[in-house]
Structure formats: C-alpha cells, structure tokens
Amino acid sequence: MLVRQLDALLHGPADGLPRALRDLFAALPGDGGAGDGGAADAAAVLTGALPTLPAARQPHVVLALGLLADGEDPDVLAVLGKAVPEYLALLPGAGRPLSRALLHLLGHFPEHRARIVAACRDAGVGPGEMSRLERALADLDPAAPVIGRVWPAPLAWPLSARERAGHLEWARSLPAAAVAAAWHNDTRTLHAYAGARALWAAESGRDAPATASEPTPPAPPATPVPPPAAGSGPAGWERFAGTLCCPHCRSPLAAEGGGARCTGCAAVYDARRRGHLDLGADSGPGEAMARVAAAHYESALRPAVLRLTGGNWDGALTPDDEDRYLRASVRPAPGPIVDVGCGPGRWTAVLAAAFGQDRVIALDSSPAMLDRVGALLPDVLRLRGDALRLPFADASVGAVNCWNTLQALPDPALAITEAARCLRPGGTFTLLTFRPSPDPVYAHFQRRLTVATFDPGEVISWLTAAGLTVTDTTTPGTLLLLTATRTPDRAR
C-alpha cells in the first residue's frame, strides 16, 4: 500500500501537491498501470477522501485518479467506475482546474456515458470539450468507423459531405484489427490532451487560451483545395537541373514527356497528373484521409501537437514567433532553399516571401499536402519525395528547413545526414521538433500521443556527426528550435 505517497497527496502541505502527485505516480508500476493491487487500493483511498478535501486540493487528487484510469487496469477501473456519481457531484460550480481534471477522469467510463454526458451539459461544459468527451466515451461502430480525425476534439474537424464520404470509404478499406487499434489510439490521445490540459491548469492556476483547435461555436467546413488540373506541370523543375538527381542512384535527371527521366538507371518520374514532380515516396494513409488531414493541419492538428507535445498551453511560441525565427536564422549559401516535410506550405510561404518563390523547393511525401502548397504558392517547385533519400546532388542546395517534421520520420538521424549531404558550405539547416518533458507526469501524456520527442543532446550529436555546426538552440516549453550551419571542411 502506498501509505506515504497517499498521505502526502491528501494531507501534506498545499505547496507540496505537485511533488506529491509525482511521487505517487512514480510509485505506481507500469506508468500508472496494474501491479500488485496497490493501484486499486490507492484509487479507493483517494475516491473515499475526495468529497471532504479542501477545494484547492481536489484538482491534484482528481488528476491522480485520472492517471490511475490511464493505466487501463480492469480492477482500478472497476473501483473508479463505482464512484462516477461522486465525481459528477463535484462538477457544478467547479473551478477550471477541477473541471479540467474531472473531464479527463470521466472520459474513461463509457458504461456511464449517458449519465456523464447529461451532467456535463448541465454543468455548462463547452462544445469543444463536450465533443472530445463524447468521443472518448463512444463505442466503435465497425460499419461506420470514425478514426484519425477526432483529435484534439471532433469539433475541430468540420467536414463537407464529400470529405466525410471519402474518409468513410478509406476507413472501411482497412482491416478490422487496424480499425480497432486506431480507435483505441484515438481514445488514448483524447485522454492525453485532456490530462495534459488539466495538469497545466492545476499547476499554472490558469486555463489555456482558446485556439482554432478548441473551437467554441461549430466552425464552418474547411474549404477544400482542388487538385491541379491534369496535365499541368511543376513550375519549371529544369531550372534546378544541376541540383535535382535521381533519389535511387543520384544520377542527373533529364526532361521527358513533361516529367523527368534518370540518366543513370532510366527511372521515369511523372509530373503531369498533379502538377508536382513525383520522385516517389510512401505517402502513408489513404488519399481521402490525407486530404482531410491536409485541410485541417494548420487549424487543428499542428496547434494541438504544439500544445500537448510542445507544452505550449499558454501560447508562448506563436506562429509569428516561428516566422521571425526562420527569417532571422535561414542564411542560405548560393542555391535553392528546400523545405523538407513542407506540409500545406505555411513555412514554405515564409521562405518564399524572404527569398522568392523561384528559389524555394517544397518537398513532402503527401500529394494532398503538395496540392495545398500549389494553391498557395504556384511558382514554388513541388516535389513528392522522401526525406530519408533526398533527390538532390551532394553540396547543391543553399539551405534546408525541417519544421515540425523530424518526429514524423522513421529514421531522424538519417534525415539529418541527408540534409547535411545536400547542403553547400555555409548553408543553414533549421529545425523545429519536440523534446521530452522532464516532468514524469507530463511526459506520460506526451507518450500517450505517440509523437516522438528527442533529447537536444542527441539531436546535436546527429548534427555534429553529419558535419553541421550548431549555432542556436532554443527550447520554449518542451519545443526544440535549432539552427546549424554546414561546416566547410566537411562539404563533398
């Protein structure tokens, strides 16, 4: 029994509550999961004491209960589930920290769905939070699975009828086991977002400001970007003929039929169907899902990832701050500027504004993302390619930007090595990614989102080994912004 840890959380000094929560969490085996029965006993003790505790202590105790529920141990969930009426009784008049913690906890009990939803509506829980809670409590409908577009809240994903139909067709094409796994993962990410937000509110004494990922009224459907007309080609890839190469054998490319042909292995790369030069890459999920994700990347997905994985709940790092960082840090050598993993082009546009569209190359594995870049920046060359096998000759590009991409790559060290290989001496490499929280409870929520995080020292060692010299490291929240320069004597 965790007597000492429970006593500190229930009766210790008020200023010691954050430490007491972490000590209890550290004492639970398996990241809050099942052990020798201690977790279930702890759940019973905390639940029994909760109604009599001072209001200032309740948020941390409810957070502890939510962490216990995250462990998904049936014995623990059985103890907590019996007390759902007691948790609901705390909702009316609860301050923000307590209500946030209760929403995280209550999202674990689908068997009490109707009662929980009714009580939360009566308590005035906002639309965005209600949509997250209702999805966390929902059962999977195998005939109409809604997966991959619920985080950070379903309300953040308004879809047109056409998008909804395309997404459903994609989801139905997946094996049943894959759908079930995706549904469970979506639920865990909703719990993670609710829990991390509750922790931030309890320990900062503030609520996170509203963003586009936390809408209060329903947002209108996002305007889809139409694909480029068939037969339209990229914006003159030939002007980069001395830079581009075959991603497989690195031989130069020659123009052929509106696309390109490798002069070495004779591979042919198309540029006619979608208006970008397709150098081949694994685009991941189905096209319908990719188009939905591309349409909601900036309004829903990325801000939520920055909040949870980056610890950016107070908006300490804004998109304007990111723009300023890039404008101040990108110092290209002669040659094109490559935006690797460009997404829908938000930061490609910053580079194009600073250096001209005709100098910037946007590279991504997703055709849907490249379509959006084309609608935004028609004169930027768009390449469908692989960050682990860049289609550029050695020492041929002036700068590489890798913004909010490294964590999505299967081999981040190789991606850095590839970027360094392509850079000319003196060219800059800029990066935004995430680092693990030193707080074990917050790191628990980061892990449940399954977005990779990196120790800054590890990333710097990859950069150094690749022949880059780090000139700036900035770490707001749990974000990592970094600039490095190609070392001249390592250029090839």
Steps between C-alpha positions, in 0.01 A plus 500: 500500500629844406441649844765771496420623149124504561539682830713770336243554225201505736644675805839648419581871457306667219818621333619140488208370291690492167781299660252269677321425172827409333619287790178301488523461124863384523404237758237344271637219283464518125447875449187500715398149400424182686727351759440305820165659578654819635352711221146379571547560872633849429197573280266399785683713759512811279136465395382457858683813616415720202162648611642624830816661363551876473421632153862599442615138547236330286651568153821314579312209658271472196807517276642206694176309443517579129857371483385180667222467241755554219663172606193316365515239775155336532517485881584869524231598249244296695578691819491835325189419297294439815581854612389681182195654679736644762723651232201650321382658823815715497432648155245774579690812595840335458780739412696452181782284642255258664262487205792430262622218724148355528456499122822303462389247763139465380604425143605149607154358580293428187263281702379822670485701176144630518529613860838666449397683183178631656678622813775673303250678278308615807827628646561717192796311353592670171431354155861415418552316827163328468590369155827360639327343800219344296749344261714367787188329638370369167503141377657410167249444221680260261252585222578872518836545675612855569875482552792735462298822504384543859805651665525743679118512477251389233361854487833612358440285190201639307468301179304544183271213396752406231790493747296297746409242233860473379628457854245230573595314183865507605422380855288213371787385279719427804521162675273471804799464733656820363173690550469376859862597575452845347180552701677409823794724415265791422335453840837502677600822323176667612576394857855631464387841378241531777749387764784726390266797486370419849854474638595833348188668641553354849862605524496830315174619656384601150301351219647459154378774265264395223650421161368370173551148635265574790201658325200610700244544220502243221740613230398504133634219282854561383517602135659210312789577271422362153774287344692665216358446155616186323796571278627800694870466572719622786636849485802428281694231680763528229629821657628276781647243263843533658352436844240230448605139462349153503423407862608141433832527314564880525558537130386824331145531366399579145165644388266247344130528413428778745677308776853374550715197421808389689807505275650216701243235593235622249228536766215724378336757726161647418401866531178513302226356718514737800738777404791391719800294404439156654832356607333226700438468871275316740209740557367301795121491543243491225456804281157586645641509854806692383283768338294538818817527710650755260188718518504506881873491566545866590163554670486184711788254487813709528381744771387206713832318458687816599281531808530144624838377375658845506348611832380815325176544697549870561595578140855594594603406146266644238509449123628857473787406731579207272495729198742738668731214595518378142553847357782560747661155474484387137818627340536309176812439303455538123243256367138401564333491841327170579205468738508130598167366624336823389145398591241745366764769451464733799876535542578447136315829456726670755807383308347602167419848632855543624689352204256476208275218380736419215775406748296278733431126463218336700545127568247271666389138474130595487342603169215663694743725688676593176165590343448756773849640449421538130181692573690730737829534311455417132859591404669283761635171367323212674661159532347183635795336664651330802685692771720195552605491136508859382505553122782755508864474402771527762572857614242645262242689712535824689283426804276224638203559728347209695216658697274278713605196297788314665272323751293353215796331327594136556874577517558859618877463519510394134278795406754736656787323325317537168435870555867556584611308192302731275605828662767723355773632732359774721137404428261483794283221634199608709286270710194499724415184691424387857693396807376279785369676806718466811173469694412127514125564514504735203731259314234231557250710303758565229561127458131423466483727196780291343671800338875448525706728723877547495762583755669818370843349563412204280387724214813712533715186484328400174560847358866500602558154356346616172743791471275779632589758762217600735464876526174530697290283731171639631273297731169665592274259687596156372568624148840491332592768245845464357728649235820345365743588221680272256863478600713587196765235550238226507340599169529246218 
